[in-house]
Amino acid sequence: MRICKYGERILRKKARPVDYAADKGRLPGIISDMFETMRAAGGVGLSACQVGLDMRLSVISIANENEPELSLALINPEIVSAEGSQEGEEGCLSFPGLYQRVRRYDKVAVRALNERGLPVEIRAGGFLSRALQHELDHLDGRLFIDRLPFLLRLKFRPRLIILKRKWAAGGK
């Protein structure tokens, strides 16, 4: 799947909820393709809007040393509780090569449907919490650069304009 880059309208659109009953026949293929695209690009998360799909769907895959890989497909996810604060470096597949420190909640609880349409609740802290928040922001049309302090966003504006032109011209 082609990953949408900063400047494409779909990245600023609030995604429509998935009607699981109506979409369940095509969801396994979409989810599989999203995981494959995310892994090929070296990411840990990907939302449907990032591949041009208007649907509330995200995938996350995190591998830690000495632990099995954690892979999640989240349909219609929502944060139901959040607490604390953490700051860490974030990047985004829609902003190749751009990284910045972002403040997020330290712990979150997220409710969603899994790939089989069953309700799940995920309680997460640390890096998984950060990844969940990043992907849910995408589903609301919000980008990680929107979480930067105003003066830092102003500082990055010229660089973003250059990157946007490069991506529009077909550059990587």
SULZI-V238065 format. One record per residue. N is the residue number from 1. RES is the residue in three letters. SS is DSSP state (2 for helix, 1 for strand, 0 for the rest). PHI is phi in whole degrees, -180 to 180 (* if undefined). D_LAST is the distance of its C-alpha to the last C-alpha in Angstrom with 2 decimals. Layout:
N;RES;SS;PHI;D_LAST  N;RES;SS;PHI;D_LAST
//
This chain:
1;MET;0;*;14.76  2;ARG;0;-84;11.65  3;ILE;0;-89;10.67  4;CYS;0;-70;11.24  5;LYS;0;-109;9.51  6;TYR;0;-49;11.85  7;GLY;0;109;13.91  8;GLU;0;-78;14.57  9;ARG;2;-57;18.34  10;ILE;2;-61;18.76  11;LEU;2;-70;17.45  12;ARG;2;-104;20.50  13;LYS;0;-97;22.98  14;LYS;0;-73;25.55  15;ALA;0;-71;25.33  16;ARG;0;-79;28.50  17;PRO;0;-62;30.62  18;VAL;0;-84;30.67  19;ASP;0;-91;34.01  20;TYR;2;-56;34.28  21;ALA;2;-61;37.24  22;ALA;2;-76;35.60  23;ASP;2;-102;32.16  24;LYS;2;-61;33.34  25;GLY;2;-71;33.15  26;ARG;2;-100;29.41  27;LEU;2;-61;28.39  28;PRO;2;-58;28.54  29;GLY;2;-66;26.03  30;ILE;2;-64;23.62  31;ILE;2;-62;24.09  32;SER;2;-61;23.66  33;ASP;2;-64;20.42  34;MET;2;-67;19.09  35;PHE;2;-60;20.22  36;GLU;2;-62;18.67  37;THR;2;-64;15.21  38;MET;2;-61;15.58  39;ARG;2;-66;16.84  40;ALA;2;-63;14.27  41;ALA;0;-88;11.54  42;GLY;0;79;14.12  43;GLY;0;-96;15.30  44;VAL;0;-114;18.94  45;GLY;1;-155;19.00  46;LEU;1;-156;17.65  47;SER;1;-107;19.41  48;ALA;2;-56;19.99  49;CYS;2;-62;18.71  50;GLN;2;-71;15.19  51;VAL;2;-116;15.41  52;GLY;0;83;17.26  53;LEU;0;-106;20.75  54;ASP;0;-89;23.40  55;MET;0;-155;25.28  56;ARG;0;-80;26.26  57;LEU;1;-146;24.90  58;SER;1;-137;22.99  59;VAL;1;-124;22.63  60;ILE;1;-139;22.80  61;SER;1;-143;23.26  62;ILE;1;-126;24.42  63;ALA;0;-116;25.87  64;ASN;0;-115;28.31  65;GLU;0;-58;30.36  66;ASN;0;63;33.69  67;GLU;0;-135;32.83  68;PRO;0;-69;31.65  69;GLU;0;-63;28.23  70;LEU;1;-102;28.56  71;SER;1;-120;26.80  72;LEU;1;-128;27.43  73;ALA;1;-114;26.92  74;LEU;1;-121;28.09  75;ILE;1;-107;29.31  76;ASN;1;54;30.36  77;PRO;1;-71;30.11  78;GLU;1;-148;31.79  79;ILE;1;-80;32.65  80;VAL;1;-106;36.44  81;SER;1;-157;37.05  82;ALA;1;-152;35.37  83;GLU;1;-154;36.81  84;GLY;0;71;36.25  85;SER;0;-149;33.30  86;GLN;1;-144;30.64  87;GLU;1;-132;27.85  88;GLY;1;-160;24.86  89;GLU;1;-75;21.28  90;GLU;1;-130;18.76  91;GLY;0;-131;15.06  92;CYS;0;-156;13.44  93;LEU;0;-64;10.93  94;SER;0;-85;10.46  95;PHE;0;-133;9.76  96;PRO;0;-54;7.51  97;GLY;0;84;9.44  98;LEU;0;-108;12.16  99;TYR;0;-133;15.58  100;GLN;1;-159;19.00  101;ARG;1;-76;22.54  102;VAL;1;-131;23.72  103;ARG;1;-90;27.30  104;ARG;1;-138;28.11  105;TYR;0;-65;31.30  106;ASP;0;-77;32.42  107;LYS;1;-130;33.85  108;VAL;1;-138;33.33  109;ALA;1;-120;34.95  110;VAL;1;-123;32.97  111;ARG;1;-106;34.66  112;ALA;1;-162;33.00  113;LEU;1;-102;33.66  114;ASN;0;-86;32.44  115;GLU;0;-64;31.19  116;ARG;0;-96;34.89  117;GLY;0;84;35.62  118;LEU;0;-92;37.67  119;PRO;1;-69;37.70  120;VAL;1;-135;36.42  121;GLU;1;-130;36.42  122;ILE;1;-113;34.22  123;ARG;1;-106;35.34  124;ALA;1;-140;32.79  125;GLY;1;-131;32.52  126;GLY;2;60;30.15  127;PHE;2;-66;26.63  128;LEU;2;-64;27.28  129;SER;2;-59;28.60  130;ARG;2;-62;25.46  131;ALA;2;-64;23.23  132;LEU;2;-60;25.63  133;GLN;2;-64;25.65  134;HIS;2;-61;21.87  135;GLU;2;-70;21.66  136;LEU;2;-68;24.79  137;ASP;2;-57;23.46  138;HIS;2;-55;20.63  139;LEU;2;-67;23.49  140;ASP;0;-101;25.19  141;GLY;0;77;22.32  142;ARG;0;-110;22.01  143;LEU;0;-111;18.96  144;PHE;2;-61;19.31  145;ILE;2;-67;18.96  146;ASP;2;-68;22.08  147;ARG;2;-90;24.01  148;LEU;0;-78;23.55  149;PRO;0;-58;26.63  150;PHE;2;-52;26.83  151;LEU;2;-65;26.83  152;LEU;2;-70;23.74  153;ARG;2;-61;21.92  154;LEU;2;-62;23.20  155;LYS;2;-63;22.01  156;PHE;2;-80;18.38  157;ARG;2;-53;18.53  158;PRO;2;-60;17.57  159;ARG;2;-65;14.45  160;LEU;2;-66;13.50  161;ILE;2;-63;14.30  162;ILE;2;-64;12.06  163;LEU;2;-63;8.99  164;LYS;2;-60;10.34  165;ARG;2;-65;10.76  166;LYS;2;-62;7.35  167;TRP;2;-66;6.12  168;ALA;2;-64;9.51  169;ALA;0;-85;9.15  170;GLY;0;95;6.64  171;GLY;0;-77;3.76  172;LYS;0;-100;0.00
//
